[in-house]
Amino acid sequence: MAEDFKPNPEQLALLPKISGREISGLGETDIRPPTPLYWHDPERIAHGDLQAWFYKFGPAPEVRPIREETMKVMATPLPEIAPERPDWSPEQWSENIKQAALEREADLVGIARVKPEWVFEGFDVTEKWVIVLGLAMDYDEICDAPGPRTQVEVQTQYGRGARSSHKLASWVQEHGFAAKFHGGPRAGPMLIMPPALEAGFGELGKHGSLLNRQFGSSLRLAYILTDAPLVADQPDEIGADGFCTSCQICTKGCPVDAISPEKEMVRGIEKWFVNFDKCILYFNENNGCAICLAKCPWNKKGTAPKLAEKLTRRQNRE
């Protein structure tokens, strides 16, 4: 149920003429690369002034040192690429990279072949492979959403994603292949959700976040790009679509009615859609949100594995 939320007039004055829905490609039937929308350099995006307004007033004081440390990690150069490479098969490379990721703070790791429709307009990704990392969040802290405890937890896990991806990219370069890394909260050269889905992390939930068998949607993501020879993982079809269709918890719990109750066509793909234009104004004034994640039944402790198993069994019977 929407709150009686009235956006700050300063924010409203900074809105561009083009809507976030239009930039996102809502209603478009052809597949195309995404247009940068938010969390990019301000000069690249139509909502650059609005994004600058967010950074002017946020984040919360408790978050600032965490974010500063994350930015330091993101700016740290990688080691030189080793002149020699191990004589591993693609299967061995994949196994060893996954093990290295789990030893470097990641809770989940999966591999997908890069697709051009994931790369933002104006960016180039020449690498063949993306290795996606999942960083689990503490549900008890997320339940404070949109309060400071949640903000601290989200930024803490973004920081862990930056460290994990930097460490893994370093490992790849020390084994003879070039690598690039990215962790949030800023956007990178390509979308991160589609490769996470391709890499077997789960399905897209109605709230626009992952539904994972182990961690529900209480995750943050990071990735590295490389040409090391790898083997792609397969998507994990849990069977969650029907659950999200009938469940209205996040839809009703969103304070600004930003979560669509039905799937929408977005750049040629029918998917769950969150209305950026409604979401971002509330997000900006609260230095974040995550209310939908706090309310999502998948995130209650111990629920995700049991629910995923039940839905998959049902799907296999049909």
KEMAR-844644 format. One record per residue (C-alpha): residue number from 0; x, y, z; residue in one letter. Coordinates in pm, 1 decimal. Example, Ala and Ser with C-alpha at 12.3 -4.5 7.8 and 13.67 -1.06 7.14 Angstrom:
{vexnu:0&u:1230.0&v:-450.0&w:780.0&fiba:a}
{vexnu:1&u:1367.0&v:-106.0&w:714.0&fiba:s}
***
This chain:
{vexnu:0&u:0.0&v:0.0&w:0.0&fiba:m}
{vexnu:1&u:147.4&v:333.5&w:-104.3&fiba:a}
{vexnu:2&u:237.7&v:581.4&w:166.5&fiba:e}
{vexnu:3&u:138.6&v:944.5&w:146.9&fiba:d}
{vexnu:4&u:487.0&v:1015.7&w:15.6&fiba:f}
{vexnu:5&u:546.9&v:1360.7&w:-125.8&fiba:k}
{vexnu:6&u:884.6&v:1395.3&w:-299.5&fiba:p}
{vexnu:7&u:1104.6&v:1688.9&w:-217.5&fiba:n}
{vexnu:8&u:1031.6&v:1967.8&w:-469.7&fiba:p}
{vexnu:9&u:1406.0&v:1995.0&w:-530.9&fiba:e}
{vexnu:10&u:1402.7&v:1639.2&w:-664.2&fiba:q}
{vexnu:11&u:1100.2&v:1697.2&w:-883.1&fiba:l}
{vexnu:12&u:1265.1&v:2001.9&w:-1037.8&fiba:a}
{vexnu:13&u:1560.6&v:1786.1&w:-1144.2&fiba:l}
{vexnu:14&u:1359.4&v:1521.9&w:-1329.3&fiba:l}
{vexnu:15&u:1440.4&v:1511.3&w:-1702.2&fiba:p}
{vexnu:16&u:1170.8&v:1522.5&w:-1968.5&fiba:k}
{vexnu:17&u:1230.7&v:1158.4&w:-2060.3&fiba:i}
{vexnu:18&u:1102.3&v:902.2&w:-1809.7&fiba:s}
{vexnu:19&u:1296.2&v:614.1&w:-1663.1&fiba:g}
{vexnu:20&u:1036.0&v:380.3&w:-1809.4&fiba:r}
{vexnu:21&u:1114.5&v:504.4&w:-2158.4&fiba:e}
{vexnu:22&u:1489.8&v:479.0&w:-2104.6&fiba:i}
{vexnu:23&u:1445.6&v:125.1&w:-1970.2&fiba:s}
{vexnu:24&u:1265.6&v:19.8&w:-2287.3&fiba:g}
{vexnu:25&u:926.4&v:-51.8&w:-2131.4&fiba:l}
{vexnu:26&u:689.2&v:-169.8&w:-2404.2&fiba:g}
{vexnu:27&u:964.3&v:-221.5&w:-2663.1&fiba:e}
{vexnu:28&u:934.7&v:-552.7&w:-2848.0&fiba:t}
{vexnu:29&u:1285.5&v:-570.8&w:-2996.1&fiba:d}
{vexnu:30&u:1589.2&v:-688.8&w:-2802.8&fiba:i}
{vexnu:31&u:1851.0&v:-414.5&w:-2770.8&fiba:r}
{vexnu:32&u:2135.1&v:-311.6&w:-2539.7&fiba:p}
{vexnu:33&u:2027.4&v:-122.3&w:-2226.8&fiba:p}
{vexnu:34&u:2063.4&v:253.8&w:-2205.2&fiba:t}
{vexnu:35&u:2248.5&v:378.8&w:-1894.1&fiba:p}
{vexnu:36&u:1984.0&v:496.2&w:-1647.6&fiba:l}
{vexnu:37&u:2139.8&v:552.7&w:-1304.0&fiba:y}
{vexnu:38&u:2460.8&v:492.5&w:-1106.4&fiba:w}
{vexnu:39&u:2674.1&v:586.2&w:-1407.8&fiba:h}
{vexnu:40&u:2879.6&v:903.5&w:-1453.5&fiba:d}
{vexnu:41&u:2625.9&v:1191.0&w:-1440.2&fiba:p}
{vexnu:42&u:2717.4&v:1323.0&w:-1783.8&fiba:e}
{vexnu:43&u:2620.7&v:988.4&w:-1937.8&fiba:r}
{vexnu:44&u:2265.3&v:978.6&w:-1805.8&fiba:i}
{vexnu:45&u:1948.6&v:1183.8&w:-1837.6&fiba:a}
{vexnu:46&u:1896.0&v:1162.4&w:-1460.8&fiba:h}
{vexnu:47&u:2247.4&v:1285.9&w:-1381.7&fiba:g}
{vexnu:48&u:2128.5&v:1590.6&w:-1186.1&fiba:d}
{vexnu:49&u:1894.6&v:1373.7&w:-980.3&fiba:l}
{vexnu:50&u:2176.8&v:1132.2&w:-904.4&fiba:q}
{vexnu:51&u:2398.9&v:1423.1&w:-799.2&fiba:a}
{vexnu:52&u:2122.0&v:1535.9&w:-562.1&fiba:w}
{vexnu:53&u:2129.0&v:1191.5&w:-398.2&fiba:f}
{vexnu:54&u:2503.7&v:1206.6&w:-342.7&fiba:y}
{vexnu:55&u:2476.0&v:1560.9&w:-208.6&fiba:k}
{vexnu:56&u:2253.2&v:1453.8&w:81.2&fiba:f}
{vexnu:57&u:2354.7&v:1091.4&w:127.7&fiba:g}
{vexnu:58&u:2459.6&v:841.9&w:225.8&fiba:p}
{vexnu:59&u:2399.9&v:811.4&w:598.4&fiba:a}
{vexnu:60&u:2705.4&v:901.6&w:810.9&fiba:p}
{vexnu:61&u:2752.8&v:537.2&w:911.9&fiba:e}
{vexnu:62&u:2779.7&v:436.4&w:547.1&fiba:v}
{vexnu:63&u:3036.5&v:689.5&w:427.4&fiba:r}
{vexnu:64&u:3354.6&v:519.9&w:555.7&fiba:p}
{vexnu:65&u:3235.5&v:186.7&w:413.7&fiba:i}
{vexnu:66&u:3170.2&v:342.3&w:73.7&fiba:r}
{vexnu:67&u:3504.9&v:523.2&w:78.7&fiba:e}
{vexnu:68&u:3684.3&v:195.8&w:149.3&fiba:e}
{vexnu:69&u:3494.9&v:29.1&w:-135.3&fiba:t}
{vexnu:70&u:3598.7&v:303.3&w:-375.8&fiba:m}
{vexnu:71&u:3961.8&v:252.4&w:-271.6&fiba:k}
{vexnu:72&u:3935.5&v:-115.7&w:-359.7&fiba:v}
{vexnu:73&u:3777.4&v:-35.4&w:-695.9&fiba:m}
{vexnu:74&u:4065.9&v:202.8&w:-771.4&fiba:a}
{vexnu:75&u:4339.0&v:-45.5&w:-674.3&fiba:t}
{vexnu:76&u:4534.5&v:-170.1&w:-979.3&fiba:p}
{vexnu:77&u:4548.8&v:-540.6&w:-1053.7&fiba:l}
{vexnu:78&u:4882.5&v:-725.8&w:-1060.7&fiba:p}
{vexnu:79&u:5068.4&v:-776.2&w:-1385.8&fiba:e}
{vexnu:80&u:4949.8&v:-1058.4&w:-1610.5&fiba:i}
{vexnu:81&u:5175.1&v:-1360.6&w:-1562.3&fiba:a}
{vexnu:82&u:5370.7&v:-1458.4&w:-1874.9&fiba:p}
{vexnu:83&u:5281.2&v:-1827.3&w:-1839.6&fiba:e}
{vexnu:84&u:4947.4&v:-2003.5&w:-1806.4&fiba:r}
{vexnu:85&u:4855.6&v:-2338.4&w:-1652.6&fiba:p}
{vexnu:86&u:4779.5&v:-2612.3&w:-1904.2&fiba:d}
{vexnu:87&u:4420.3&v:-2657.6&w:-1786.1&fiba:w}
{vexnu:88&u:4114.2&v:-2763.1&w:-1981.3&fiba:s}
{vexnu:89&u:3809.4&v:-2530.1&w:-1981.2&fiba:p}
{vexnu:90&u:3652.3&v:-2761.0&w:-1723.6&fiba:e}
{vexnu:91&u:3958.6&v:-2735.9&w:-1499.8&fiba:q}
{vexnu:92&u:3973.7&v:-2358.0&w:-1540.0&fiba:w}
{vexnu:93&u:3607.8&v:-2331.5&w:-1442.1&fiba:s}
{vexnu:94&u:3647.0&v:-2555.8&w:-1139.3&fiba:e}
{vexnu:95&u:3959.6&v:-2376.9&w:-1020.8&fiba:n}
{vexnu:96&u:3815.1&v:-2028.5&w:-1072.8&fiba:i}
{vexnu:97&u:3504.6&v:-2120.3&w:-875.9&fiba:k}
{vexnu:98&u:3713.2&v:-2257.8&w:-592.1&fiba:q}
{vexnu:99&u:3928.9&v:-1945.0&w:-597.4&fiba:a}
{vexnu:100&u:3617.2&v:-1724.8&w:-580.5&fiba:a}
{vexnu:101&u:3477.0&v:-1909.5&w:-279.9&fiba:l}
{vexnu:102&u:3814.1&v:-1873.7&w:-108.2&fiba:e}
{vexnu:103&u:3802.2&v:-1498.3&w:-175.2&fiba:r}
{vexnu:104&u:3485.8&v:-1398.0&w:11.2&fiba:e}
{vexnu:105&u:3221.4&v:-1497.5&w:-247.5&fiba:a}
{vexnu:106&u:2923.0&v:-1701.2&w:-127.1&fiba:d}
{vexnu:107&u:2807.7&v:-1794.1&w:-478.3&fiba:l}
{vexnu:108&u:2986.0&v:-1814.2&w:-812.1&fiba:v}
{vexnu:109&u:2865.2&v:-1892.1&w:-1163.5&fiba:g}
{vexnu:110&u:2986.4&v:-1854.0&w:-1521.3&fiba:i}
{vexnu:111&u:2807.7&v:-1720.6&w:-1830.0&fiba:a}
{vexnu:112&u:2909.9&v:-1633.4&w:-2185.2&fiba:r}
{vexnu:113&u:2876.8&v:-1257.8&w:-2241.4&fiba:v}
{vexnu:114&u:2586.9&v:-1149.0&w:-2462.1&fiba:k}
{vexnu:115&u:2589.8&v:-813.6&w:-2645.4&fiba:p}
{vexnu:116&u:2240.5&v:-724.8&w:-2522.9&fiba:e}
{vexnu:117&u:2377.1&v:-708.1&w:-2168.2&fiba:w}
{vexnu:118&u:2630.5&v:-434.1&w:-2249.1&fiba:v}
{vexnu:119&u:2522.6&v:-74.0&w:-2189.7&fiba:f}
{vexnu:120&u:2506.9&v:159.7&w:-2487.9&fiba:e}
{vexnu:121&u:2833.0&v:351.3&w:-2512.8&fiba:g}
{vexnu:122&u:3038.9&v:77.8&w:-2345.5&fiba:f}
{vexnu:123&u:3253.9&v:-199.4&w:-2492.0&fiba:d}
{vexnu:124&u:3295.5&v:-546.1&w:-2347.3&fiba:v}
{vexnu:125&u:3527.1&v:-759.5&w:-2558.2&fiba:t}
{vexnu:126&u:3576.4&v:-1044.1&w:-2311.3&fiba:e}
{vexnu:127&u:3396.2&v:-1371.6&w:-2379.0&fiba:k}
{vexnu:128&u:3314.3&v:-1469.2&w:-2022.6&fiba:w}
{vexnu:129&u:3160.5&v:-1316.8&w:-1712.7&fiba:v}
{vexnu:130&u:3210.6&v:-1476.8&w:-1372.0&fiba:i}
{vexnu:131&u:2932.3&v:-1367.3&w:-1138.9&fiba:v}
{vexnu:132&u:2981.9&v:-1351.9&w:-762.1&fiba:l}
{vexnu:133&u:2706.9&v:-1352.4&w:-501.0&fiba:g}
{vexnu:134&u:2749.9&v:-1193.1&w:-157.5&fiba:l}
{vexnu:135&u:2489.4&v:-1287.5&w:101.1&fiba:a}
{vexnu:136&u:2333.5&v:-1019.4&w:320.2&fiba:m}
{vexnu:137&u:2225.6&v:-1052.3&w:683.0&fiba:d}
{vexnu:138&u:1845.6&v:-1072.7&w:682.5&fiba:y}
{vexnu:139&u:1816.3&v:-932.3&w:1035.2&fiba:d}
{vexnu:140&u:1992.1&v:-616.2&w:918.1&fiba:e}
{vexnu:141&u:1784.2&v:-594.0&w:599.6&fiba:i}
{vexnu:142&u:1468.4&v:-597.3&w:812.9&fiba:c}
{vexnu:143&u:1553.9&v:-244.0&w:929.4&fiba:d}
{vexnu:144&u:1480.7&v:-116.8&w:575.9&fiba:a}
{vexnu:145&u:1499.9&v:162.5&w:484.7&fiba:p}
{vexnu:146&u:1684.5&v:248.9&w:805.2&fiba:g}
{vexnu:147&u:2057.1&v:295.2&w:870.2&fiba:p}
{vexnu:148&u:2124.5&v:-67.4&w:967.9&fiba:r}
{vexnu:149&u:2004.9&v:-179.8&w:627.0&fiba:t}
{vexnu:150&u:2208.7&v:88.9&w:453.4&fiba:q}
{vexnu:151&u:2520.4&v:-24.2&w:638.3&fiba:v}
{vexnu:152&u:2457.5&v:-389.2&w:551.9&fiba:e}
{vexnu:153&u:2397.5&v:-319.8&w:183.4&fiba:v}
{vexnu:154&u:2713.3&v:-111.0&w:153.8&fiba:q}
{vexnu:155&u:2911.7&v:-365.9&w:354.5&fiba:t}
{vexnu:156&u:2821.0&v:-637.2&w:105.9&fiba:q}
{vexnu:157&u:2894.6&v:-410.5&w:-190.1&fiba:y}
{vexnu:158&u:3235.0&v:-363.1&w:-30.9&fiba:g}
{vexnu:159&u:3279.3&v:-737.2&w:4.2&fiba:r}
{vexnu:160&u:3181.5&v:-773.4&w:-361.6&fiba:g}
{vexnu:161&u:3446.6&v:-520.8&w:-461.1&fiba:a}
{vexnu:162&u:3712.5&v:-703.8&w:-259.7&fiba:r}
{vexnu:163&u:3605.6&v:-1046.6&w:-382.6&fiba:s}
{vexnu:164&u:3597.9&v:-946.6&w:-749.3&fiba:s}
{vexnu:165&u:3932.8&v:-765.2&w:-718.5&fiba:h}
{vexnu:166&u:4091.7&v:-1067.8&w:-552.8&fiba:k}
{vexnu:167&u:3951.8&v:-1305.4&w:-814.5&fiba:l}
{vexnu:168&u:4057.8&v:-1084.0&w:-1105.7&fiba:a}
{vexnu:169&u:4405.0&v:-1070.8&w:-947.8&fiba:s}
{vexnu:170&u:4409.3&v:-1450.3&w:-928.6&fiba:w}
{vexnu:171&u:4315.8&v:-1478.7&w:-1296.6&fiba:v}
{vexnu:172&u:4590.1&v:-1236.6&w:-1401.2&fiba:q}
{vexnu:173&u:4842.7&v:-1419.8&w:-1185.2&fiba:e}
{vexnu:174&u:4746.7&v:-1728.8&w:-1386.8&fiba:h}
{vexnu:175&u:4815.4&v:-1569.0&w:-1722.4&fiba:g}
{vexnu:176&u:4487.0&v:-1419.2&w:-1846.3&fiba:f}
{vexnu:177&u:4367.1&v:-1059.8&w:-1840.8&fiba:a}
{vexnu:178&u:4065.8&v:-981.7&w:-1623.3&fiba:a}
{vexnu:179&u:3847.9&v:-685.2&w:-1532.9&fiba:k}
{vexnu:180&u:3645.7&v:-661.3&w:-1213.0&fiba:f}
{vexnu:181&u:3339.1&v:-474.2&w:-1096.0&fiba:h}
{vexnu:182&u:3151.2&v:-444.5&w:-769.3&fiba:g}
{vexnu:183&u:2869.2&v:-206.4&w:-676.8&fiba:g}
{vexnu:184&u:2714.4&v:22.4&w:-589.5&fiba:p}
{vexnu:185&u:2806.3&v:208.7&w:-909.2&fiba:r}
{vexnu:186&u:2705.0&v:55.0&w:-1242.2&fiba:a}
{vexnu:187&u:2963.9&v:-117.7&w:-1458.5&fiba:g}
{vexnu:188&u:2987.6&v:-162.6&w:-1835.7&fiba:p}
{vexnu:189&u:2703.2&v:-412.5&w:-1844.7&fiba:m}
{vexnu:190&u:2396.1&v:-530.6&w:-1659.6&fiba:l}
{vexnu:191&u:2462.7&v:-780.7&w:-1383.7&fiba:i}
{vexnu:192&u:2121.8&v:-943.3&w:-1336.4&fiba:m}
{vexnu:193&u:2094.8&v:-1122.2&w:-1676.2&fiba:p}
{vexnu:194&u:2435.7&v:-1291.9&w:-1644.4&fiba:p}
{vexnu:195&u:2352.5&v:-1393.2&w:-1287.0&fiba:a}
{vexnu:196&u:2038.9&v:-1564.0&w:-1416.4&fiba:l}
{vexnu:197&u:2233.7&v:-1730.8&w:-1699.1&fiba:e}
{vexnu:198&u:2501.4&v:-1842.6&w:-1453.1&fiba:a}
{vexnu:199&u:2253.7&v:-2041.9&w:-1245.1&fiba:g}
{vexnu:200&u:2188.3&v:-1803.1&w:-957.2&fiba:f}
{vexnu:201&u:1811.5&v:-1852.0&w:-975.8&fiba:g}
{vexnu:202&u:1517.3&v:-1661.6&w:-1118.5&fiba:e}
{vexnu:203&u:1407.6&v:-1299.4&w:-1128.5&fiba:l}
{vexnu:204&u:1158.3&v:-1209.7&w:-858.3&fiba:g}
{vexnu:205&u:870.5&v:-967.4&w:-888.9&fiba:k}
{vexnu:206&u:1070.9&v:-711.5&w:-689.8&fiba:h}
{vexnu:207&u:1347.2&v:-710.6&w:-951.9&fiba:g}
{vexnu:208&u:1595.8&v:-905.9&w:-740.8&fiba:s}
{vexnu:209&u:1712.6&v:-1264.9&w:-760.7&fiba:l}
{vexnu:210&u:1535.3&v:-1558.4&w:-605.6&fiba:l}
{vexnu:211&u:1813.7&v:-1798.5&w:-515.2&fiba:n}
{vexnu:212&u:1773.9&v:-2149.8&w:-375.3&fiba:r}
{vexnu:213&u:2007.8&v:-2087.3&w:-85.5&fiba:q}
{vexnu:214&u:1989.8&v:-1716.6&w:-5.9&fiba:f}
{vexnu:215&u:1653.4&v:-1604.9&w:-142.6&fiba:g}
{vexnu:216&u:1688.2&v:-1247.4&w:-265.4&fiba:s}
{vexnu:217&u:1917.0&v:-1134.5&w:15.4&fiba:s}
{vexnu:218&u:2217.6&v:-1098.8&w:-215.1&fiba:l}
{vexnu:219&u:2446.1&v:-840.0&w:-370.5&fiba:r}
{vexnu:220&u:2635.6&v:-914.1&w:-690.4&fiba:l}
{vexnu:221&u:2978.4&v:-850.3&w:-840.8&fiba:a}
{vexnu:222&u:3157.7&v:-989.1&w:-1144.8&fiba:y}
{vexnu:223&u:3478.3&v:-1023.2&w:-1340.0&fiba:i}
{vexnu:224&u:3529.6&v:-1038.0&w:-1717.1&fiba:l}
{vexnu:225&u:3794.4&v:-1254.1&w:-1883.2&fiba:t}
{vexnu:226&u:3892.1&v:-1455.0&w:-2190.4&fiba:d}
{vexnu:227&u:4023.8&v:-1747.2&w:-1988.3&fiba:a}
{vexnu:228&u:3879.2&v:-2071.5&w:-2134.7&fiba:p}
{vexnu:229&u:3567.4&v:-2157.7&w:-1934.8&fiba:l}
{vexnu:230&u:3246.9&v:-2360.8&w:-1941.3&fiba:v}
{vexnu:231&u:2911.1&v:-2188.5&w:-1900.2&fiba:a}
{vexnu:232&u:2677.1&v:-2286.4&w:-1619.6&fiba:d}
{vexnu:233&u:2309.8&v:-2350.3&w:-1687.1&fiba:q}
{vexnu:234&u:2017.6&v:-2136.5&w:-1565.6&fiba:p}
{vexnu:235&u:1842.7&v:-2269.6&w:-1256.6&fiba:d}
{vexnu:236&u:1470.3&v:-2288.2&w:-1325.2&fiba:e}
{vexnu:237&u:1322.7&v:-2302.8&w:-978.9&fiba:i}
{vexnu:238&u:961.0&v:-2260.3&w:-1084.0&fiba:g}
{vexnu:239&u:914.1&v:-1934.7&w:-893.5&fiba:a}
{vexnu:240&u:708.5&v:-1748.0&w:-1153.9&fiba:d}
{vexnu:241&u:378.7&v:-1886.6&w:-1034.2&fiba:g}
{vexnu:242&u:468.7&v:-1810.2&w:-674.8&fiba:f}
{vexnu:243&u:549.7&v:-1446.5&w:-755.4&fiba:c}
{vexnu:244&u:235.5&v:-1411.8&w:-965.0&fiba:t}
{vexnu:245&u:10.6&v:-1508.3&w:-675.3&fiba:s}
{vexnu:246&u:219.6&v:-1351.1&w:-398.3&fiba:c}
{vexnu:247&u:140.6&v:-982.5&w:-349.4&fiba:q}
{vexnu:248&u:359.7&v:-913.2&w:-47.5&fiba:i}
{vexnu:249&u:623.9&v:-695.6&w:-212.6&fiba:c}
{vexnu:250&u:369.9&v:-530.5&w:-443.2&fiba:t}
{vexnu:251&u:152.4&v:-425.9&w:-149.8&fiba:k}
{vexnu:252&u:449.9&v:-349.2&w:72.6&fiba:g}
{vexnu:253&u:616.0&v:-104.1&w:-163.7&fiba:c}
{vexnu:254&u:560.2&v:245.0&w:-19.1&fiba:p}
{vexnu:255&u:526.6&v:402.7&w:-365.4&fiba:v}
{vexnu:256&u:351.4&v:126.2&w:-564.4&fiba:d}
{vexnu:257&u:655.8&v:80.6&w:-787.5&fiba:a}
{vexnu:258&u:632.5&v:-298.8&w:-827.8&fiba:i}
{vexnu:259&u:418.3&v:-419.8&w:-1115.0&fiba:s}
{vexnu:260&u:176.2&v:-702.6&w:-1026.2&fiba:p}
{vexnu:261&u:221.8&v:-851.3&w:-1373.7&fiba:e}
{vexnu:262&u:511.5&v:-900.5&w:-1612.5&fiba:k}
{vexnu:263&u:586.7&v:-631.2&w:-1869.3&fiba:e}
{vexnu:264&u:761.5&v:-629.9&w:-2207.5&fiba:m}
{vexnu:265&u:1102.7&v:-465.4&w:-2165.9&fiba:v}
{vexnu:266&u:1343.4&v:-447.7&w:-2461.1&fiba:r}
{vexnu:267&u:1196.4&v:-756.3&w:-2619.9&fiba:g}
{vexnu:268&u:1176.3&v:-969.6&w:-2305.0&fiba:i}
{vexnu:269&u:870.4&v:-1028.2&w:-2088.0&fiba:e}
{vexnu:270&u:984.2&v:-984.2&w:-1730.1&fiba:k}
{vexnu:271&u:897.5&v:-848.6&w:-1388.1&fiba:w}
{vexnu:272&u:935.4&v:-472.0&w:-1387.9&fiba:f}
{vexnu:273&u:994.6&v:-212.2&w:-1117.2&fiba:v}
{vexnu:274&u:889.7&v:144.0&w:-1201.3&fiba:n}
{vexnu:275&u:1210.6&v:344.5&w:-1172.6&fiba:f}
{vexnu:276&u:1030.1&v:679.3&w:-1177.3&fiba:d}
{vexnu:277&u:837.4&v:593.3&w:-860.4&fiba:k}
{vexnu:278&u:1113.7&v:399.7&w:-687.7&fiba:c}
{vexnu:279&u:1403.3&v:641.2&w:-726.8&fiba:i}
{vexnu:280&u:1239.6&v:943.1&w:-560.2&fiba:l}
{vexnu:281&u:1168.7&v:745.7&w:-242.4&fiba:y}
{vexnu:282&u:1510.4&v:577.8&w:-263.9&fiba:f}
{vexnu:283&u:1691.5&v:911.3&w:-290.8&fiba:n}
{vexnu:284&u:1518.7&v:1068.7&w:7.4&fiba:e}
{vexnu:285&u:1579.7&v:766.5&w:229.7&fiba:n}
{vexnu:286&u:1940.3&v:701.5&w:121.1&fiba:n}
{vexnu:287&u:1823.9&v:362.9&w:-3.5&fiba:g}
{vexnu:288&u:1525.0&v:136.7&w:42.8&fiba:c}
{vexnu:289&u:1518.9&v:-249.8&w:28.7&fiba:a}
{vexnu:290&u:1171.8&v:-266.5&w:186.0&fiba:i}
{vexnu:291&u:1073.4&v:-522.6&w:-77.2&fiba:c}
{vexnu:292&u:1364.4&v:-745.5&w:26.5&fiba:l}
{vexnu:293&u:1276.6&v:-711.9&w:394.0&fiba:a}
{vexnu:294&u:920.4&v:-822.0&w:321.3&fiba:k}
{vexnu:295&u:997.8&v:-1096.6&w:67.3&fiba:c}
{vexnu:296&u:905.3&v:-1438.6&w:214.6&fiba:p}
{vexnu:297&u:1205.0&v:-1594.2&w:36.1&fiba:w}
{vexnu:298&u:1436.3&v:-1408.6&w:274.3&fiba:n}
{vexnu:299&u:1304.2&v:-1541.8&w:602.8&fiba:k}
{vexnu:300&u:1569.2&v:-1760.2&w:759.8&fiba:k}
{vexnu:301&u:1558.8&v:-2119.7&w:638.2&fiba:g}
{vexnu:302&u:1276.1&v:-2054.2&w:391.7&fiba:t}
{vexnu:303&u:1452.5&v:-2033.7&w:53.2&fiba:a}
{vexnu:304&u:1587.6&v:-2392.8&w:31.1&fiba:p}
{vexnu:305&u:1256.4&v:-2548.9&w:134.3&fiba:k}
{vexnu:306&u:1047.6&v:-2322.3&w:-87.4&fiba:l}
{vexnu:307&u:1274.4&v:-2375.3&w:-388.7&fiba:a}
{vexnu:308&u:1262.5&v:-2752.5&w:-345.0&fiba:e}
{vexnu:309&u:882.8&v:-2748.6&w:-321.3&fiba:k}
{vexnu:310&u:839.4&v:-2529.6&w:-629.9&fiba:l}
{vexnu:311&u:1084.9&v:-2733.9&w:-835.7&fiba:t}
{vexnu:312&u:906.6&v:-3058.1&w:-747.1&fiba:r}
{vexnu:313&u:577.8&v:-2902.9&w:-849.8&fiba:r}
{vexnu:314&u:728.1&v:-2775.4&w:-1175.0&fiba:q}
{vexnu:315&u:869.7&v:-3118.0&w:-1259.9&fiba:n}
{vexnu:316&u:529.0&v:-3280.5&w:-1210.4&fiba:r}
{vexnu:317&u:358.9&v:-3043.2&w:-1452.1&fiba:e}
***
